[in-house]
Amino acid sequence: GLSCALGFWAINYLLKKKYLLFSLVVTVSFFIHSTAILWVIILPICFYVKNKMFYFILPVFCTIGLFFNPFPLLLSLGGVPEHMAIYLAEEGGGGFMVTVFGFVIMGIYILFQKYFIDLDEDNAFYFRFFALGVGLNLLFIQSAIFQRFTYLLFQFGVLLLPSLLLALQKGKHRYNFVFLHFALACFLLYYAFKLIAPGIIRPYSY
């Protein structure tokens, strides 16, 4: 969690072109947890691939993860450390609701693009990070440990979603914003209930 938080903080320095501070914070986050190695792969993609359609289509191709778990293949090819083989016994799928939540945010972006034309470059970056997180989460849906890695990217939804809703609220058809706000609130309420163990929802006996 601390490594993810530092990575989240580091991107702020990167977007402000404070490269020395960015490098320092990322290095510290890597020593805390190896999850930070993802930045080596993700950042070049987000910097050089700016086509929105790429990020819209990527999660569709990543649905292959529903039928095929690439984790054992990566392990056999040496793409992940051997000690991570213990995670093969873990069941994935726990992050499916998180993926659905990701698709909701991406759906808002796709359906109401005309309202988001004026979003600054920082938010464009946040969308790329977030979309890659959605795609990778779906690709590794059967692998619990790799799903956790993708949360490094999912956290940018915390910055992206308010910007999208604010831009939509300023649009001509404000009822779209009200409807989406209500639908999102219902989804979060449902998700919260799903997180609560059934045994907890009972009258307490003293």
C-alpha positions in Angstrom: 0.0 0.0 0.0 2.8 2.4 0.9 4.6 1.6 -2.4 1.4 2.4 -4.4 0.9 5.6 -2.5 4.4 6.8 -3.2 4.0 5.9 -6.9 0.8 7.9 -6.9 2.7 10.8 -5.4 5.6 10.4 -7.8 3.4 10.9 -10.9 2.5 14.4 -9.6 6.2 15.3 -9.8 6.5 13.7 -13.2 3.6 15.8 -14.6 5.2 18.9 -13.1 8.5 18.0 -14.8 10.3 17.6 -11.5 12.1 14.6 -12.8 14.7 14.3 -10.0 12.0 14.2 -7.3 10.0 11.7 -9.4 13.1 9.4 -9.7 13.8 9.7 -6.0 10.3 8.8 -4.9 9.9 5.9 -7.4 13.2 4.5 -6.2 12.1 4.6 -2.6 8.8 3.0 -3.5 10.7 0.2 -5.3 12.7 -0.6 -2.2 9.5 -0.8 -0.3 7.8 -3.2 -2.7 8.7 -4.5 -6.2 5.3 -3.4 -7.5 6.9 -0.1 -8.5 8.7 -1.9 -11.3 5.4 -1.6 -13.2 6.3 2.1 -13.9 9.1 1.0 -16.2 6.6 -0.7 -18.5 3.6 1.6 -18.0 5.2 5.1 -18.3 6.6 4.7 -21.9 3.2 3.5 -23.1 1.3 6.4 -21.5 3.8 8.9 -22.8 4.0 7.7 -26.4 0.6 6.1 -27.1 -2.0 8.9 -26.9 -4.6 7.4 -29.2 -7.9 7.2 -27.2 -9.1 4.2 -29.2 -6.1 2.2 -28.1 -7.2 2.6 -24.5 -10.8 1.9 -25.3 -10.1 -1.3 -27.2 -7.4 -2.7 -25.0 -9.7 -4.0 -22.2 -11.8 -5.8 -24.9 -8.7 -7.8 -26.0 -7.8 -8.4 -22.3 -11.1 -10.3 -21.8 -9.0 -13.3 -22.9 -8.1 -13.4 -19.2 -11.6 -14.7 -18.5 -10.7 -17.9 -20.3 -6.9 -18.2 -20.0 -4.7 -17.4 -17.1 -1.4 -16.0 -18.4 0.3 -16.1 -15.0 1.5 -19.8 -15.3 2.9 -19.0 -18.8 4.8 -16.0 -17.5 6.1 -18.1 -14.7 7.3 -20.8 -17.0 9.0 -18.3 -19.3 10.8 -16.6 -16.4 8.7 -13.5 -16.7 8.0 -13.5 -12.9 10.2 -14.5 -10.0 10.0 -18.2 -9.2 9.1 -17.7 -5.6 5.7 -16.3 -6.8 4.7 -19.8 -7.8 3.0 -20.1 -4.4 0.4 -17.6 -5.7 -0.8 -20.1 -8.3 -2.8 -21.7 -5.5 -4.7 -18.5 -4.9 -8.1 -18.0 -6.5 -8.6 -14.9 -8.6 -11.8 -13.2 -9.6 -12.0 -11.2 -6.3 -11.3 -8.0 -8.2 -14.0 -8.5 -10.8 -16.3 -5.9 -9.2 -13.3 -3.5 -9.3 -13.0 -4.1 -13.0 -16.7 -3.4 -13.4 -16.3 -0.2 -11.6 -13.4 0.6 -14.0 -15.6 0.0 -17.0 -18.2 2.3 -15.5 -15.7 5.2 -15.4 -14.4 4.4 -18.9 -18.0 4.2 -20.1 -18.7 7.7 -18.8 -15.6 8.9 -20.7 -16.6 7.2 -23.9 -20.3 8.1 -23.9 -19.8 11.8 -23.1 -16.5 12.5 -24.8 -17.7 15.9 -26.1 -17.9 17.2 -22.5 -14.3 16.2 -21.7 -12.5 17.9 -24.6 -11.3 20.7 -22.4 -9.8 18.4 -19.7 -6.2 19.2 -19.1 -3.2 17.0 -20.0 -2.9 15.7 -16.5 -6.4 14.2 -16.6 -5.5 12.7 -20.0 -2.6 10.9 -18.3 -4.8 9.8 -15.5 -7.2 8.3 -18.0 -4.4 6.3 -19.7 -3.1 5.0 -16.4 -6.6 4.0 -15.4 -7.5 2.4 -18.7 -4.3 0.3 -18.6 -5.2 -0.7 -15.0 -8.7 -1.9 -16.2 -7.2 -3.9 -19.0 -4.5 -5.5 -16.9 -6.9 -6.3 -14.1 -9.2 -8.1 -16.6 -6.2 -9.9 -18.2 -5.1 -11.3 -14.9 -8.6 -11.7 -13.4 -7.7 -15.3 -12.5 -4.5 -14.4 -10.7 -5.1 -12.7 -7.4 -1.5 -11.4 -7.0 -1.3 -9.8 -10.4 -4.7 -8.1 -9.7 -3.2 -6.4 -6.7 -0.4 -5.0 -8.9 -3.0 -3.4 -11.1 -4.4 -1.4 -8.2 -1.2 0.8 -8.6 -3.0 2.2 -11.7 -6.6 2.0 -10.5 -5.9 4.6 -7.9 -5.8 7.3 -10.5 -9.6 6.9 -10.8 -9.7 8.9 -7.6 -8.5 11.9 -9.5 -10.1 11.1 -12.8 -13.7 10.5 -11.8 -14.3 13.8 -10.0 -13.0 15.7 -13.1 -15.3 13.7 -15.4 -18.3 14.3 -13.2 -17.5 18.0 -12.8 -17.1 18.4 -16.6 -20.4 16.6 -17.2 -22.2 18.7 -14.6 -21.3 21.8 -16.6 -22.7 20.3 -19.8 -25.9 21.3 -21.5 -27.8 18.2 -20.4 -27.3 18.2 -16.6 -29.8 15.4 -16.2 -27.2 13.0 -17.6 -25.0 14.0 -14.6 -27.8 13.4 -12.1 -28.6 10.0 -13.6 -25.0 8.9 -13.6 -24.4 10.2 -10.1 -27.4 8.2 -8.8 -26.4 5.1 -10.7 -22.8 5.4 -9.4 -24.1 5.9 -5.8 -26.3 2.7 -6.1 -23.3 0.7 -7.5 -21.1 1.8 -4.6 -23.8 1.0 -2.1 -24.2 -2.5 -3.6 -20.4 -3.0 -3.7 -20.1 -2.0 -0.1 -22.8 -4.5 0.9 -20.9 -7.2 -1.0 -17.8 -6.5 1.0 -19.5 -7.2 4.3 -19.4 -10.8 5.4 -22.9 -12.3 5.9 -22.1 -13.2 9.5 -21.6 -9.6 10.4 -25.1 -8.6 9.3 -27.0 -9.8 12.3 -28.3 -8.5 15.6 -25.6 -8.7 18.2 -26.3 -10.8 21.4 -25.0 -9.6 24.7 
